[in-house]
Amino acid sequence: MSLEAKCMTCRKEYRLEASDPYYPKLKMNLTKLYICKSCSTAMKEEAISSTGLNPGMLDPKGHDKLVP
């Protein structure tokens, strides 16, 4: 089973499969926001270059602290 989602940044339509990390959040209505992988990567790189901070240095164990 899959879900349709629109990236809130680039406005492209995407089909999310059950294996996608966003799938359960959207399925259970925990969030209505979706950011595609390419936009997410671009935003992450922009944040790293503008702040000089690497997320790996802030959270060396790799915990996901993103709150939808």
PDBQT receptor file of N, H, CA, C and O in Angstrom, charges set to zero:
ATOM      1  N   MET A   1       0.849  -1.178   0.000  1.00  0.00    +0.000 N 
ATOM      2  CA  MET A   1       0.000   0.000   0.000  1.00  0.00    +0.000 C 
ATOM      3  C   MET A   1       0.894   1.241   0.000  1.00  0.00    +0.000 C 
ATOM      4  O   MET A   1       1.983   1.226   0.574  1.00  0.00    +0.000 OA
ATOM      5  N   SER A   2       0.440   2.297  -0.634  1.00  0.00    +0.000 N 
ATOM      6  H   SER A   2      -0.445   2.309  -1.101  1.00  0.00    +0.000 HD
ATOM      7  CA  SER A   2       1.232   3.519  -0.714  1.00  0.00    +0.000 C 
ATOM      8  C   SER A   2       0.353   4.743  -0.477  1.00  0.00    +0.000 C 
ATOM      9  O   SER A   2      -0.875   4.670  -0.533  1.00  0.00    +0.000 OA
ATOM     10  N   LEU A   3       1.007   5.856  -0.215  1.00  0.00    +0.000 N 
ATOM     11  H   LEU A   3       2.004   5.916  -0.170  1.00  0.00    +0.000 HD
ATOM     12  CA  LEU A   3       0.323   7.131   0.007  1.00  0.00    +0.000 C 
ATOM     13  C   LEU A   3       0.854   8.163  -0.976  1.00  0.00    +0.000 C 
ATOM     14  O   LEU A   3       2.019   8.119  -1.369  1.00  0.00    +0.000 OA
ATOM     15  N   GLU A   4      -0.003   9.085  -1.366  1.00  0.00    +0.000 N 
ATOM     16  H   GLU A   4      -0.950   9.121  -1.047  1.00  0.00    +0.000 HD
ATOM     17  CA  GLU A   4       0.408  10.218  -2.192  1.00  0.00    +0.000 C 
ATOM     18  C   GLU A   4       0.752  11.376  -1.257  1.00  0.00    +0.000 C 
ATOM     19  O   GLU A   4       0.023  11.645  -0.303  1.00  0.00    +0.000 OA
ATOM     20  N   ALA A   5       1.855  12.053  -1.530  1.00  0.00    +0.000 N 
ATOM     21  H   ALA A   5       2.447  11.834  -2.306  1.00  0.00    +0.000 HD
ATOM     22  CA  ALA A   5       2.257  13.207  -0.722  1.00  0.00    +0.000 C 
ATOM     23  C   ALA A   5       2.885  14.249  -1.634  1.00  0.00    +0.000 C 
ATOM     24  O   ALA A   5       3.507  13.916  -2.643  1.00  0.00    +0.000 OA
ATOM     25  N   LYS A   6       2.717  15.506  -1.269  1.00  0.00    +0.000 N 
ATOM     26  H   LYS A   6       2.212  15.777  -0.449  1.00  0.00    +0.000 HD
ATOM     27  CA  LYS A   6       3.318  16.606  -2.021  1.00  0.00    +0.000 C 
ATOM     28  C   LYS A   6       4.386  17.249  -1.149  1.00  0.00    +0.000 C 
ATOM     29  O   LYS A   6       4.139  17.606   0.003  1.00  0.00    +0.000 OA
ATOM     30  N   CYS A   7       5.576  17.390  -1.719  1.00  0.00    +0.000 N 
ATOM     31  H   CYS A   7       5.777  17.100  -2.655  1.00  0.00    +0.000 HD
ATOM     32  CA  CYS A   7       6.675  18.032  -0.997  1.00  0.00    +0.000 C 
ATOM     33  C   CYS A   7       6.312  19.487  -0.745  1.00  0.00    +0.000 C 
ATOM     34  O   CYS A   7       5.912  20.201  -1.665  1.00  0.00    +0.000 OA
ATOM     35  N   MET A   8       6.451  19.922   0.488  1.00  0.00    +0.000 N 
ATOM     36  H   MET A   8       6.777  19.342   1.235  1.00  0.00    +0.000 HD
ATOM     37  CA  MET A   8       6.079  21.298   0.822  1.00  0.00    +0.000 C 
ATOM     38  C   MET A   8       7.096  22.312   0.311  1.00  0.00    +0.000 C 
ATOM     39  O   MET A   8       6.832  23.514   0.339  1.00  0.00    +0.000 OA
ATOM     40  N   THR A   9       8.254  21.848  -0.154  1.00  0.00    +0.000 N 
ATOM     41  H   THR A   9       8.468  20.872  -0.176  1.00  0.00    +0.000 HD
ATOM     42  CA  THR A   9       9.268  22.752  -0.675  1.00  0.00    +0.000 C 
ATOM     43  C   THR A   9       9.207  22.876  -2.198  1.00  0.00    +0.000 C 
ATOM     44  O   THR A   9       9.074  23.981  -2.724  1.00  0.00    +0.000 OA
ATOM     45  N   CYS A  10       9.305  21.748  -2.908  1.00  0.00    +0.000 N 
ATOM     46  H   CYS A  10       9.413  20.851  -2.481  1.00  0.00    +0.000 HD
ATOM     47  CA  CYS A  10       9.334  21.793  -4.372  1.00  0.00    +0.000 C 
ATOM     48  C   CYS A  10       7.959  21.589  -5.006  1.00  0.00    +0.000 C 
ATOM     49  O   CYS A  10       7.803  21.782  -6.211  1.00  0.00    +0.000 OA
ATOM     50  N   ARG A  11       6.975  21.206  -4.223  1.00  0.00    +0.000 N 
ATOM     51  H   ARG A  11       7.102  21.049  -3.243  1.00  0.00    +0.000 HD
ATOM     52  CA  ARG A  11       5.588  21.024  -4.669  1.00  0.00    +0.000 C 
ATOM     53  C   ARG A  11       5.386  19.863  -5.643  1.00  0.00    +0.000 C 
ATOM     54  O   ARG A  11       4.355  19.803  -6.314  1.00  0.00    +0.000 OA
ATOM     55  N   LYS A  12       6.349  18.941  -5.735  1.00  0.00    +0.000 N 
ATOM     56  H   LYS A  12       7.186  18.990  -5.190  1.00  0.00    +0.000 HD
ATOM     57  CA  LYS A  12       6.189  17.770  -6.596  1.00  0.00    +0.000 C 
ATOM     58  C   LYS A  12       5.409  16.702  -5.844  1.00  0.00    +0.000 C 
ATOM     59  O   LYS A  12       5.477  16.609  -4.618  1.00  0.00    +0.000 OA
ATOM     60  N   GLU A  13       4.659  15.890  -6.605  1.00  0.00    +0.000 N 
ATOM     61  H   GLU A  13       4.604  15.966  -7.600  1.00  0.00    +0.000 HD
ATOM     62  CA  GLU A  13       3.898  14.783  -6.027  1.00  0.00    +0.000 C 
ATOM     63  C   GLU A  13       4.798  13.554  -5.905  1.00  0.00    +0.000 C 
ATOM     64  O   GLU A  13       5.590  13.269  -6.803  1.00  0.00    +0.000 OA
ATOM     65  N   TYR A  14       4.674  12.834  -4.799  1.00  0.00    +0.000 N 
ATOM     66  H   TYR A  14       4.031  13.066  -4.070  1.00  0.00    +0.000 HD
ATOM     67  CA  TYR A  14       5.446  11.621  -4.567  1.00  0.00    +0.000 C 
ATOM     68  C   TYR A  14       4.528  10.519  -4.067  1.00  0.00    +0.000 C 
ATOM     69  O   TYR A  14       3.524  10.780  -3.403  1.00  0.00    +0.000 OA
ATOM     70  N   ARG A  15       4.885   9.283  -4.395  1.00  0.00    +0.000 N 
ATOM     71  H   ARG A  15       5.700   9.071  -4.934  1.00  0.00    +0.000 HD
ATOM     72  CA  ARG A  15       4.180   8.113  -3.885  1.00  0.00    +0.000 C 
ATOM     73  C   ARG A  15       5.083   7.480  -2.835  1.00  0.00    +0.000 C 
ATOM     74  O   ARG A  15       6.195   7.044  -3.137  1.00  0.00    +0.000 OA
ATOM     75  N   LEU A  16       4.600   7.434  -1.616  1.00  0.00    +0.000 N 
ATOM     76  H   LEU A  16       3.697   7.788  -1.371  1.00  0.00    +0.000 HD
ATOM     77  CA  LEU A  16       5.382   6.886  -0.507  1.00  0.00    +0.000 C 
ATOM     78  C   LEU A  16       4.976   5.444  -0.249  1.00  0.00    +0.000 C 
ATOM     79  O   LEU A  16       3.793   5.132  -0.111  1.00  0.00    +0.000 OA
ATOM     80  N   GLU A  17       5.962   4.578  -0.185  1.00  0.00    +0.000 N 
ATOM     81  H   GLU A  17       6.923   4.830  -0.297  1.00  0.00    +0.000 HD
ATOM     82  CA  GLU A  17       5.732   3.176   0.146  1.00  0.00    +0.000 C 
ATOM     83  C   GLU A  17       5.824   3.004   1.660  1.00  0.00    +0.000 C 
ATOM     84  O   GLU A  17       6.304   3.891   2.366  1.00  0.00    +0.000 OA
ATOM     85  N   ALA A  18       5.367   1.874   2.144  1.00  0.00    +0.000 N 
ATOM     86  H   ALA A  18       4.977   1.154   1.570  1.00  0.00    +0.000 HD
ATOM     87  CA  ALA A  18       5.343   1.614   3.586  1.00  0.00    +0.000 C 
ATOM     88  C   ALA A  18       6.739   1.658   4.206  1.00  0.00    +0.000 C 
ATOM     89  O   ALA A  18       6.866   1.876   5.411  1.00  0.00    +0.000 OA
ATOM     90  N   SER A  19       7.776   1.457   3.414  1.00  0.00    +0.000 N 
ATOM     91  H   SER A  19       7.672   1.280   2.435  1.00  0.00    +0.000 HD
ATOM     92  CA  SER A  19       9.148   1.468   3.940  1.00  0.00    +0.000 C 
ATOM     93  C   SER A  19       9.692   2.885   4.151  1.00  0.00    +0.000 C 
ATOM     94  O   SER A  19      10.731   3.052   4.790  1.00  0.00    +0.000 OA
ATOM     95  N   ASP A  20       9.011   3.902   3.628  1.00  0.00    +0.000 N 
ATOM     96  H   ASP A  20       8.166   3.766   3.110  1.00  0.00    +0.000 HD
ATOM     97  CA  ASP A  20       9.469   5.287   3.772  1.00  0.00    +0.000 C 
ATOM     98  C   ASP A  20       9.274   5.751   5.215  1.00  0.00    +0.000 C 
ATOM     99  O   ASP A  20       8.231   5.474   5.807  1.00  0.00    +0.000 OA
ATOM    100  N   PRO A  21      10.261   6.456   5.800  1.00  0.00    +0.000 N 
ATOM    101  CA  PRO A  21      10.134   6.918   7.192  1.00  0.00    +0.000 C 
ATOM    102  C   PRO A  21       8.934   7.840   7.432  1.00  0.00    +0.000 C 
ATOM    103  O   PRO A  21       8.398   7.870   8.539  1.00  0.00    +0.000 OA
ATOM    104  N   TYR A  22       8.508   8.584   6.419  1.00  0.00    +0.000 N 
ATOM    105  H   TYR A  22       8.944   8.560   5.519  1.00  0.00    +0.000 HD
ATOM    106  CA  TYR A  22       7.363   9.482   6.565  1.00  0.00    +0.000 C 
ATOM    107  C   TYR A  22       6.022   8.741   6.532  1.00  0.00    +0.000 C 
ATOM    108  O   TYR A  22       5.017   9.258   7.021  1.00  0.00    +0.000 OA
ATOM    109  N   TYR A  23       6.003   7.542   5.962  1.00  0.00    +0.000 N 
ATOM    110  H   TYR A  23       6.819   7.122   5.565  1.00  0.00    +0.000 HD
ATOM    111  CA  TYR A  23       4.749   6.815   5.750  1.00  0.00    +0.000 C 
ATOM    112  C   TYR A  23       3.908   6.668   7.023  1.00  0.00    +0.000 C 
ATOM    113  O   TYR A  23       2.739   7.051   7.012  1.00  0.00    +0.000 OA
ATOM    114  N   PRO A  24       4.459   6.125   8.124  1.00  0.00    +0.000 N 
ATOM    115  CA  PRO A  24       3.615   5.963   9.324  1.00  0.00    +0.000 C 
ATOM    116  C   PRO A  24       3.134   7.288   9.904  1.00  0.00    +0.000 C 
ATOM    117  O   PRO A  24       2.020   7.372  10.421  1.00  0.00    +0.000 OA
ATOM    118  N   LYS A  25       3.970   8.326   9.821  1.00  0.00    +0.000 N 
ATOM    119  H   LYS A  25       4.875   8.257   9.401  1.00  0.00    +0.000 HD
ATOM    120  CA  LYS A  25       3.574   9.636  10.357  1.00  0.00    +0.000 C 
ATOM    121  C   LYS A  25       2.400  10.207   9.579  1.00  0.00    +0.000 C 
ATOM    122  O   LYS A  25       1.472  10.762  10.167  1.00  0.00    +0.000 OA
ATOM    123  N   LEU A  26       2.437  10.072   8.247  1.00  0.00    +0.000 N 
ATOM    124  H   LEU A  26       3.191   9.621   7.769  1.00  0.00    +0.000 HD
ATOM    125  CA  LEU A  26       1.343  10.567   7.413  1.00  0.00    +0.000 C 
ATOM    126  C   LEU A  26       0.109   9.678   7.547  1.00  0.00    +0.000 C 
ATOM    127  O   LEU A  26      -1.016  10.175   7.596  1.00  0.00    +0.000 OA
ATOM    128  N   LYS A  27       0.321   8.376   7.606  1.00  0.00    +0.000 N 
ATOM    129  H   LYS A  27       1.236   7.973   7.567  1.00  0.00    +0.000 HD
ATOM    130  CA  LYS A  27      -0.783   7.416   7.701  1.00  0.00    +0.000 C 
ATOM    131  C   LYS A  27      -1.595   7.628   8.982  1.00  0.00    +0.000 C 
ATOM    132  O   LYS A  27      -2.823   7.548   8.962  1.00  0.00    +0.000 OA
ATOM    133  N   MET A  28      -0.906   7.900  10.092  1.00  0.00    +0.000 N 
ATOM    134  H   MET A  28       0.092   7.966  10.108  1.00  0.00    +0.000 HD
ATOM    135  CA  MET A  28      -1.590   8.082  11.378  1.00  0.00    +0.000 C 
ATOM    136  C   MET A  28      -1.954   9.541  11.641  1.00  0.00    +0.000 C 
ATOM    137  O   MET A  28      -2.377   9.890  12.743  1.00  0.00    +0.000 OA
ATOM    138  N   ASN A  29      -1.788  10.398  10.620  1.00  0.00    +0.000 N 
ATOM    139  H   ASN A  29      -1.444  10.115   9.724  1.00  0.00    +0.000 HD
ATOM    140  CA  ASN A  29      -2.096  11.829  10.730  1.00  0.00    +0.000 C 
ATOM    141  C   ASN A  29      -1.312  12.526  11.840  1.00  0.00    +0.000 C 
ATOM    142  O   ASN A  29      -1.808  13.468  12.459  1.00  0.00    +0.000 OA
ATOM    143  N   LEU A  30      -0.082  12.060  12.091  1.00  0.00    +0.000 N 
ATOM    144  H   LEU A  30       0.321  11.295  11.589  1.00  0.00    +0.000 HD
ATOM    145  CA  LEU A  30       0.774  12.731  13.066  1.00  0.00    +0.000 C 
ATOM    146  C   LEU A  30       1.381  13.991  12.462  1.00  0.00    +0.000 C 
ATOM    147  O   LEU A  30       1.789  14.902  13.182  1.00  0.00    +0.000 OA
ATOM    148  N   THR A  31       1.436  14.033  11.133  1.00  0.00    +0.000 N 
ATOM    149  H   THR A  31       1.104  13.293  10.549  1.00  0.00    +0.000 HD
ATOM    150  CA  THR A  31       1.910  15.214  10.419  1.00  0.00    +0.000 C 
ATOM    151  C   THR A  31       1.227  15.278   9.065  1.00  0.00    +0.000 C 
ATOM    152  O   THR A  31       0.824  14.251   8.517  1.00  0.00    +0.000 OA
ATOM    153  N   LYS A  32       1.100  16.454   8.538  1.00  0.00    +0.000 N 
ATOM    154  H   LYS A  32       1.427  17.288   8.983  1.00  0.00    +0.000 HD
ATOM    155  CA  LYS A  32       0.574  16.635   7.192  1.00  0.00    +0.000 C 
ATOM    156  C   LYS A  32       1.663  17.185   6.276  1.00  0.00    +0.000 C 
ATOM    157  O   LYS A  32       1.424  17.422   5.092  1.00  0.00    +0.000 OA
ATOM    158  N   LEU A  33       2.858  17.387   6.828  1.00  0.00    +0.000 N 
ATOM    159  H   LEU A  33       3.052  17.195   7.790  1.00  0.00    +0.000 HD
ATOM    160  CA  LEU A  33       3.968  17.965   6.081  1.00  0.00    +0.000 C 
ATOM    161  C   LEU A  33       4.896  16.875   5.573  1.00  0.00    +0.000 C 
ATOM    162  O   LEU A  33       5.201  15.916   6.283  1.00  0.00    +0.000 OA
ATOM    163  N   TYR A  34       5.341  17.036   4.331  1.00  0.00    +0.000 N 
ATOM    164  H   TYR A  34       5.094  17.815   3.754  1.00  0.00    +0.000 HD
ATOM    165  CA  TYR A  34       6.283  16.093   3.737  1.00  0.00    +0.000 C 
ATOM    166  C   TYR A  34       7.370  16.878   3.023  1.00  0.00    +0.000 C 
ATOM    167  O   TYR A  34       7.076  17.854   2.332  1.00  0.00    +0.000 OA
ATOM    168  N   ILE A  35       8.618  16.466   3.181  1.00  0.00    +0.000 N 
ATOM    169  H   ILE A  35       8.856  15.673   3.742  1.00  0.00    +0.000 HD
ATOM    170  CA  ILE A  35       9.749  17.044   2.468  1.00  0.00    +0.000 C 
ATOM    171  C   ILE A  35      10.471  15.891   1.779  1.00  0.00    +0.000 C 
ATOM    172  O   ILE A  35      10.899  14.939   2.431  1.00  0.00    +0.000 OA
ATOM    173  N   CYS A  36      10.602  15.983   0.455  1.00  0.00    +0.000 N 
ATOM    174  H   CYS A  36      10.254  16.757  -0.075  1.00  0.00    +0.000 HD
ATOM    175  CA  CYS A  36      11.248  14.913  -0.307  1.00  0.00    +0.000 C 
ATOM    176  C   CYS A  36      12.735  14.824   0.057  1.00  0.00    +0.000 C 
ATOM    177  O   CYS A  36      13.297  15.734   0.666  1.00  0.00    +0.000 OA
ATOM    178  N   LYS A  37      13.351  13.712  -0.329  1.00  0.00    +0.000 N 
ATOM    179  H   LYS A  37      12.895  12.973  -0.824  1.00  0.00    +0.000 HD
ATOM    180  CA  LYS A  37      14.745  13.477   0.036  1.00  0.00    +0.000 C 
ATOM    181  C   LYS A  37      15.687  14.503  -0.580  1.00  0.00    +0.000 C 
ATOM    182  O   LYS A  37      16.642  14.931   0.068  1.00  0.00    +0.000 OA
ATOM    183  N   SER A  38      15.431  14.902  -1.826  1.00  0.00    +0.000 N 
ATOM    184  H   SER A  38      14.655  14.554  -2.353  1.00  0.00    +0.000 HD
ATOM    185  CA  SER A  38      16.344  15.866  -2.453  1.00  0.00    +0.000 C 
ATOM    186  C   SER A  38      16.242  17.240  -1.785  1.00  0.00    +0.000 C 
ATOM    187  O   SER A  38      17.261  17.902  -1.588  1.00  0.00    +0.000 OA
ATOM    188  N   CYS A  39      15.034  17.675  -1.437  1.00  0.00    +0.000 N 
ATOM    189  H   CYS A  39      14.207  17.137  -1.597  1.00  0.00    +0.000 HD
ATOM    190  CA  CYS A  39      14.871  18.958  -0.738  1.00  0.00    +0.000 C 
ATOM    191  C   CYS A  39      15.446  18.878   0.673  1.00  0.00    +0.000 C 
ATOM    192  O   CYS A  39      16.052  19.834   1.158  1.00  0.00    +0.000 OA
ATOM    193  N   SER A  40      15.255  17.748   1.322  1.00  0.00    +0.000 N 
ATOM    194  H   SER A  40      14.762  16.972   0.929  1.00  0.00    +0.000 HD
ATOM    195  CA  SER A  40      15.784  17.559   2.668  1.00  0.00    +0.000 C 
ATOM    196  C   SER A  40      17.311  17.633   2.662  1.00  0.00    +0.000 C 
ATOM    197  O   SER A  40      17.912  18.273   3.525  1.00  0.00    +0.000 OA
ATOM    198  N   THR A  41      17.927  16.976   1.689  1.00  0.00    +0.000 N 
ATOM    199  H   THR A  41      17.439  16.456   0.989  1.00  0.00    +0.000 HD
ATOM    200  CA  THR A  41      19.381  17.005   1.568  1.00  0.00    +0.000 C 
ATOM    201  C   THR A  41      19.876  18.416   1.279  1.00  0.00    +0.000 C 
ATOM    202  O   THR A  41      20.863  18.868   1.859  1.00  0.00    +0.000 OA
ATOM    203  N   ALA A  42      19.182  19.110   0.379  1.00  0.00    +0.000 N 
ATOM    204  H   ALA A  42      18.380  18.743  -0.092  1.00  0.00    +0.000 HD
ATOM    205  CA  ALA A  42      19.575  20.482   0.036  1.00  0.00    +0.000 C 
ATOM    206  C   ALA A  42      19.481  21.404   1.250  1.00  0.00    +0.000 C 
ATOM    207  O   ALA A  42      20.366  22.228   1.476  1.00  0.00    +0.000 OA
ATOM    208  N   MET A  43      18.406  21.264   2.034  1.00  0.00    +0.000 N 
ATOM    209  H   MET A  43      17.686  20.595   1.850  1.00  0.00    +0.000 HD
ATOM    210  CA  MET A  43      18.253  22.099   3.236  1.00  0.00    +0.000 C 
ATOM    211  C   MET A  43      19.318  21.776   4.275  1.00  0.00    +0.000 C 
ATOM    212  O   MET A  43      19.848  22.671   4.934  1.00  0.00    +0.000 OA
ATOM    213  N   LYS A  44      19.628  20.487   4.415  1.00  0.00    +0.000 N 
ATOM    214  H   LYS A  44      19.198  19.761   3.880  1.00  0.00    +0.000 HD
ATOM    215  CA  LYS A  44      20.652  20.073   5.375  1.00  0.00    +0.000 C 
ATOM    216  C   LYS A  44      22.012  20.656   4.980  1.00  0.00    +0.000 C 
ATOM    217  O   LYS A  44      22.732  21.183   5.828  1.00  0.00    +0.000 OA
ATOM    218  N   GLU A  45      22.362  20.560   3.689  1.00  0.00    +0.000 N 
ATOM    219  H   GLU A  45      21.777  20.133   3.000  1.00  0.00    +0.000 HD
ATOM    220  CA  GLU A  45      23.637  21.099   3.221  1.00  0.00    +0.000 C 
ATOM    221  C   GLU A  45      23.693  22.618   3.382  1.00  0.00    +0.000 C 
ATOM    222  O   GLU A  45      24.735  23.169   3.739  1.00  0.00    +0.000 OA
ATOM    223  N   GLU A  46      22.581  23.288   3.121  1.00  0.00    +0.000 N 
ATOM    224  H   GLU A  46      21.735  22.841   2.832  1.00  0.00    +0.000 HD
ATOM    225  CA  GLU A  46      22.511  24.748   3.294  1.00  0.00    +0.000 C 
ATOM    226  C   GLU A  46      22.732  25.122   4.758  1.00  0.00    +0.000 C 
ATOM    227  O   GLU A  46      23.463  26.065   5.062  1.00  0.00    +0.000 OA
ATOM    228  N   ALA A  47      22.095  24.373   5.665  1.00  0.00    +0.000 N 
ATOM    229  H   ALA A  47      21.502  23.606   5.418  1.00  0.00    +0.000 HD
ATOM    230  CA  ALA A  47      22.249  24.646   7.099  1.00  0.00    +0.000 C 
ATOM    231  C   ALA A  47      23.686  24.413   7.550  1.00  0.00    +0.000 C 
ATOM    232  O   ALA A  47      24.226  25.189   8.338  1.00  0.00    +0.000 OA
ATOM    233  N   ILE A  48      24.301  23.350   7.051  1.00  0.00    +0.000 N 
ATOM    234  H   ILE A  48      23.862  22.720   6.411  1.00  0.00    +0.000 HD
ATOM    235  CA  ILE A  48      25.689  23.054   7.416  1.00  0.00    +0.000 C 
ATOM    236  C   ILE A  48      26.614  24.160   6.924  1.00  0.00    +0.000 C 
ATOM    237  O   ILE A  48      27.496  24.609   7.655  1.00  0.00    +0.000 OA
ATOM    238  N   SER A  49      26.410  24.598   5.677  1.00  0.00    +0.000 N 
ATOM    239  H   SER A  49      25.694  24.232   5.083  1.00  0.00    +0.000 HD
ATOM    240  CA  SER A  49      27.306  25.626   5.130  1.00  0.00    +0.000 C 
ATOM    241  C   SER A  49      27.087  26.990   5.784  1.00  0.00    +0.000 C 
ATOM    242  O   SER A  49      28.038  27.755   5.945  1.00  0.00    +0.000 OA
ATOM    243  N   SER A  50      25.858  27.300   6.161  1.00  0.00    +0.000 N 
ATOM    244  H   SER A  50      25.086  26.679   6.030  1.00  0.00    +0.000 HD
ATOM    245  CA  SER A  50      25.607  28.617   6.752  1.00  0.00    +0.000 C 
ATOM    246  C   SER A  50      25.979  28.686   8.232  1.00  0.00    +0.000 C 
ATOM    247  O   SER A  50      26.345  29.751   8.727  1.00  0.00    +0.000 OA
ATOM    248  N   THR A  51      25.888  27.558   8.942  1.00  0.00    +0.000 N 
ATOM    249  H   THR A  51      25.591  26.693   8.540  1.00  0.00    +0.000 HD
ATOM    250  CA  THR A  51      26.211  27.573  10.372  1.00  0.00    +0.000 C 
ATOM    251  C   THR A  51      27.599  27.030  10.676  1.00  0.00    +0.000 C 
ATOM    252  O   THR A  51      28.196  27.371  11.697  1.00  0.00    +0.000 OA
ATOM    253  N   GLY A  52      28.109  26.185   9.789  1.00  0.00    +0.000 N 
ATOM    254  H   GLY A  52      27.624  25.908   8.959  1.00  0.00    +0.000 HD
ATOM    255  CA  GLY A  52      29.396  25.554  10.039  1.00  0.00    +0.000 C 
ATOM    256  C   GLY A  52      29.300  24.377  10.988  1.00  0.00    +0.000 C 
ATOM    257  O   GLY A  52      30.319  23.799  11.367  1.00  0.00    +0.000 OA
ATOM    258  N   LEU A  53      28.082  24.015  11.378  1.00  0.00    +0.000 N 
ATOM    259  H   LEU A  53      27.255  24.484  11.071  1.00  0.00    +0.000 HD
ATOM    260  CA  LEU A  53      27.878  22.887  12.292  1.00  0.00    +0.000 C 
ATOM    261  C   LEU A  53      27.492  21.648  11.506  1.00  0.00    +0.000 C 
ATOM    262  O   LEU A  53      26.687  21.715  10.578  1.00  0.00    +0.000 OA
ATOM    263  N   ASN A  54      28.068  20.524  11.880  1.00  0.00    +0.000 N 
ATOM    264  H   ASN A  54      28.722  20.469  12.634  1.00  0.00    +0.000 HD
ATOM    265  CA  ASN A  54      27.720  19.254  11.271  1.00  0.00    +0.000 C 
ATOM    266  C   ASN A  54      26.775  18.525  12.223  1.00  0.00    +0.000 C 
ATOM    267  O   ASN A  54      27.098  18.390  13.404  1.00  0.00    +0.000 OA
ATOM    268  N   PRO A  55      25.612  18.049  11.753  1.00  0.00    +0.000 N 
ATOM    269  CA  PRO A  55      24.665  17.361  12.642  1.00  0.00    +0.000 C 
ATOM    270  C   PRO A  55      25.274  16.161  13.360  1.00  0.00    +0.000 C 
ATOM    271  O   PRO A  55      24.870  15.843  14.479  1.00  0.00    +0.000 OA
ATOM    272  N   GLY A  56      26.237  15.495  12.737  1.00  0.00    +0.000 N 
ATOM    273  H   GLY A  56      26.565  15.754  11.828  1.00  0.00    +0.000 HD
ATOM    274  CA  GLY A  56      26.895  14.364  13.372  1.00  0.00    +0.000 C 
ATOM    275  C   GLY A  56      27.659  14.762  14.623  1.00  0.00    +0.000 C 
ATOM    276  O   GLY A  56      27.790  13.966  15.553  1.00  0.00    +0.000 OA
ATOM    277  N   MET A  57      28.165  15.991  14.651  1.00  0.00    +0.000 N 
ATOM    278  H   MET A  57      28.059  16.637  13.896  1.00  0.00    +0.000 HD
ATOM    279  CA  MET A  57      28.879  16.481  15.830  1.00  0.00    +0.000 C 
ATOM    280  C   MET A  57      27.904  16.773  16.968  1.00  0.00    +0.000 C 
ATOM    281  O   MET A  57      28.253  16.627  18.139  1.00  0.00    +0.000 OA
ATOM    282  N   LEU A  58      26.693  17.182  16.629  1.00  0.00    +0.000 N 
ATOM    283  H   LEU A  58      26.409  17.300  15.678  1.00  0.00    +0.000 HD
ATOM    284  CA  LEU A  58      25.704  17.513  17.652  1.00  0.00    +0.000 C 
ATOM    285  C   LEU A  58      25.079  16.271  18.261  1.00  0.00    +0.000 C 
ATOM    286  O   LEU A  58      24.747  16.253  19.446  1.00  0.00    +0.000 OA
ATOM    287  N   ASP A  59      24.919  15.230  17.449  1.00  0.00    +0.000 N 
ATOM    288  H   ASP A  59      25.189  15.244  16.487  1.00  0.00    +0.000 HD
ATOM    289  CA  ASP A  59      24.289  14.001  17.902  1.00  0.00    +0.000 C 
ATOM    290  C   ASP A  59      25.117  12.808  17.415  1.00  0.00    +0.000 C 
ATOM    291  O   ASP A  59      24.741  12.146  16.448  1.00  0.00    +0.000 OA
ATOM    292  N   PRO A  60      26.238  12.536  18.079  1.00  0.00    +0.000 N 
ATOM    293  CA  PRO A  60      27.157  11.510  17.589  1.00  0.00    +0.000 C 
ATOM    294  C   PRO A  60      26.566  10.104  17.556  1.00  0.00    +0.000 C 
ATOM    295  O   PRO A  60      27.059   9.260  16.808  1.00  0.00    +0.000 OA
ATOM    296  N   LYS A  61      25.535   9.828  18.333  1.00  0.00    +0.000 N 
ATOM    297  H   LYS A  61      25.134  10.514  18.940  1.00  0.00    +0.000 HD
ATOM    298  CA  LYS A  61      24.934   8.495  18.332  1.00  0.00    +0.000 C 
ATOM    299  C   LYS A  61      23.892   8.334  17.233  1.00  0.00    +0.000 C 
ATOM    300  O   LYS A  61      23.376   7.234  17.033  1.00  0.00    +0.000 OA
ATOM    301  N   GLY A  62      23.575   9.405  16.520  1.00  0.00    +0.000 N 
ATOM    302  H   GLY A  62      23.994  10.298  16.683  1.00  0.00    +0.000 HD
ATOM    303  CA  GLY A  62      22.679   9.318  15.380  1.00  0.00    +0.000 C 
ATOM    304  C   GLY A  62      21.207   9.239  15.714  1.00  0.00    +0.000 C 
ATOM    305  O   GLY A  62      20.418   8.757  14.901  1.00  0.00    +0.000 OA
ATOM    306  N   HIS A  63      20.819   9.698  16.882  1.00  0.00    +0.000 N 
ATOM    307  H   HIS A  63      21.460  10.090  17.542  1.00  0.00    +0.000 HD
ATOM    308  CA  HIS A  63      19.401   9.688  17.235  1.00  0.00    +0.000 C 
ATOM    309  C   HIS A  63      18.646  10.700  16.386  1.00  0.00    +0.000 C 
ATOM    310  O   HIS A  63      19.168  11.772  16.079  1.00  0.00    +0.000 OA
ATOM    311  N   ASP A  64      17.434  10.367  16.012  1.00  0.00    +0.000 N 
ATOM    312  H   ASP A  64      17.009   9.496  16.262  1.00  0.00    +0.000 HD
ATOM    313  CA  ASP A  64      16.606  11.273  15.220  1.00  0.00    +0.000 C 
ATOM    314  C   ASP A  64      15.833  12.166  16.175  1.00  0.00    +0.000 C 
ATOM    315  O   ASP A  64      14.927  11.698  16.865  1.00  0.00    +0.000 OA
ATOM    316  N   LYS A  65      16.175  13.434  16.221  1.00  0.00    +0.000 N 
ATOM    317  H   LYS A  65      16.911  13.814  15.660  1.00  0.00    +0.000 HD
ATOM    318  CA  LYS A  65      15.518  14.353  17.138  1.00  0.00    +0.000 C 
ATOM    319  C   LYS A  65      14.490  15.225  16.427  1.00  0.00    +0.000 C 
ATOM    320  O   LYS A  65      13.950  16.160  17.019  1.00  0.00    +0.000 OA
ATOM    321  N   LEU A  66      14.215  14.917  15.142  1.00  0.00    +0.000 N 
ATOM    322  H   LEU A  66      14.654  14.157  14.662  1.00  0.00    +0.000 HD
ATOM    323  CA  LEU A  66      13.240  15.675  14.372  1.00  0.00    +0.000 C 
ATOM    324  C   LEU A  66      11.841  15.426  14.916  1.00  0.00    +0.000 C 
ATOM    325  O   LEU A  66      11.413  14.277  15.031  1.00  0.00    +0.000 OA
ATOM    326  N   VAL A  67      11.134  16.484  15.247  1.00  0.00    +0.000 N 
ATOM    327  H   VAL A  67      11.482  17.417  15.154  1.00  0.00    +0.000 HD
ATOM    328  CA  VAL A  67       9.760  16.373  15.725  1.00  0.00    +0.000 C 
ATOM    329  C   VAL A  67       8.854  16.878  14.611  1.00  0.00    +0.000 C 
ATOM    330  O   VAL A  67       8.968  18.035  14.205  1.00  0.00    +0.000 OA
ATOM    331  N   PRO A  68       7.953  16.031  14.108  1.00  0.00    +0.000 N 
ATOM    332  CA  PRO A  68       7.089  16.457  12.997  1.00  0.00    +0.000 C 
ATOM    333  C   PRO A  68       6.096  17.516  13.398  1.00  0.00    +0.000 C 
ATOM    334  O   PRO A  68       5.307  17.968  12.569  1.00  0.00    +0.000 OA
TER     335      PRO A  68
